[in-house]
């Protein structure tokens, strides 16, 4: 019984972490609408809004860790491709 409670507590604590991503790098740009972080050779642009929490004053060039979530905005089906093997058999 004790083991079940431990597993349930672990799942409840881990579920928000599974939905969040994070990136660490140098802050390139920050506006009211976006945050740009240098990651490797490229930049990662993340949307920002009034609900974004900041724990201290952050300036361009500072090394930061940004936690973010990705949400699908739309999903659409695509047509299936025809197999090339079927067209070759018909030609022969």
N, C-alpha and C positions, 0 to 999 in steps of 0.2 A: 504494500500500500504506500509506503514511504517513497519507494522508487517511482511510482506513478505521479506523485505530487512533484517530485524533482523534475521529471520529464515534462510535465505540464508547465511548470514555471520556466524551464529552459526554452520551450517553444514560444511562450508568450513574450519572453524577453528578446528572442532572436528574430521574431517575425518583422518588426520594424526595420531591423538591420538588413534583412534580405531585400527590402524594397529600395534602400538607399545606396547610392554610389558615392565615391569620394575621389578627389584629385588633389595632389599636392604639387606646388610649383610656384614660380615667381609670378606675382600679380603684374600683368601687362597693362590692363585698363579696367576701370570700374566706373560705371555710371548708375543712374537710378534704374535703368532697365536691363543692364547686363554686367557680367563679370568675365574678364578674359584672363586665363591662366596659361602660362607657358608650360607645356607638357612635352618633354622630349624635344624634337625639332619643330613641332607645330604648336599652335595655340588652340585652346579649348574655350569656346564661348558658351556661357551658361546664363540663362535668363535670371533676372533678379526682380523682386517686387518689394512692397512695403513690409511684408511679413518676414523678409530675410533677416536673421539675427546676426549681429556682429558683436563680438565680446570686447573689442578694443578698437582704437583708431588704427586704420590700416591705410598704408600709402602704396603707390605704385613702386614696384621693385621689392617689396616685402615678400618673404616666403610664406605662403598661406596654404591651408587645407580647406577645401570647399566640399561640403556634403550636398548632394543634389539627388533629385528623383526624376526618372524619365517616365512619361505617360504617353501612351498611344493616343493620337488625335483622330486617326481614321484608319480603317482597314478595308481594302478592296480586293476582290479576286482578280487574278490575271488568267488569260486564256492559256490552256495547256498547249505545249509545243507538240507538233507531230513528229514521230520518230523517223529518223533518216533511214533506218533499216527497212522499214516497210516500203518506202519509195524505191529503194534499190532493187528489191525483190520483184517489183512490178515491172521495172525497166528491162530486166534480164529475160 
